[in-house]
Amino acid sequence: MPLHMIKLCVGVAKVETLERRAAKGDWLTVNTRMTPKRAPEIEDGGSIFWVMKGSVTCRMPILDITTKGEGKASMCLIKLSPEVIRTAPQARRPFQGWRYLEPKDAPPDLSSLDAGDMPEDLAKQLREMGAW
């Protein structure tokens, strides 16, 4: 099973905004300071899960991870697919940088839950109550 990453989506409050930006070609490369030591596992079908307003709300498949430069000037570039896949809301506290996310801890995709046309806020409330 592929390994995933989780990161705060700074500057974006709604999945719709991220979808529009990804369709335009924005947000397709994420720059980080540290290169993941487990990059081959992530590149083998992993995704980056985005935390917006305290909840994991969506993911984007990771296509490639490369490191540019050497030493203190090095930078990791994570190339993402333009496809934004909505996930079941999952509460997360703020954190710096990114974290590994094991597949067993990742929220399921909404398409696999048959959420229909349910508003995102309602789905989040139902999930928090344990009713969905």
Long-range contacts (C-beta under 8 A, 24 or more apart in sequence): 1-103, 2-41, 2-42, 2-44, 2-45, 2-46, 2-47, 2-103, 3-38, 3-41, 3-42, 3-44, 3-46, 3-100, 3-101, 3-102, 3-103, 4-42, 4-46, 4-47, 4-48, 4-49, 4-59, 4-100, 4-101, 4-102, 4-103, 4-106, 5-36, 5-42, 5-46, 5-47, 5-48, 5-49, 5-62, 5-78, 5-98, 5-99, 5-100, 5-101, 6-48, 6-49, 6-50, 6-51, 6-56, 6-92, 6-98, 6-99, 6-100, 6-101, 7-48, 7-49, 7-50, 7-51, 7-97, 7-98, 7-99, 8-50, 8-51, 8-94, 8-95, 9-50, 9-51, 9-52, 12-50, 12-52, 13-52, 13-53, 14-52, 15-52, 15-57, 15-58, 15-84, 15-86, 15-120, 18-50, 18-52, 18-58, 18-84, 19-84, 22-60, 22-80, 22-82, 22-83, 22-84, 23-82, 25-82, 27-60, 27-80, 28-79, 28-80, 28-81, 28-82, 29-77, 29-78, 29-79, 29-80, 30-77, 30-78, 30-80, 31-75, 31-76, 31-77, 31-78, 32-75, 32-76, 32-78, 32-97, 32-98, 33-74, 33-75, 33-76, 33-97, 34-76, 34-97, 35-65, 35-67, 35-74, 35-76, 36-65, 36-76, 36-98, 36-100, 38-100, 39-65, 47-85, 47-106, 48-78, 48-80, 48-98, 49-87, 49-101, 49-106, 49-107, 51-92, 51-94, 54-91, 54-92, 54-93, 54-94, 55-89, 55-90, 55-91, 55-92, 55-124, 56-87, 56-89, 56-90, 56-92, 56-107, 57-86, 57-87, 57-89, 57-120, 58-84, 58-85, 58-86, 58-87, 59-84, 59-85, 59-87, 59-106, 59-109, 60-84, 60-85, 61-85, 85-109, 85-111, 86-110, 86-111, 86-120, 88-113, 88-115, 88-123, 88-127, 89-120, 89-123, 89-124, 89-127, 89-128, 90-127, 91-128
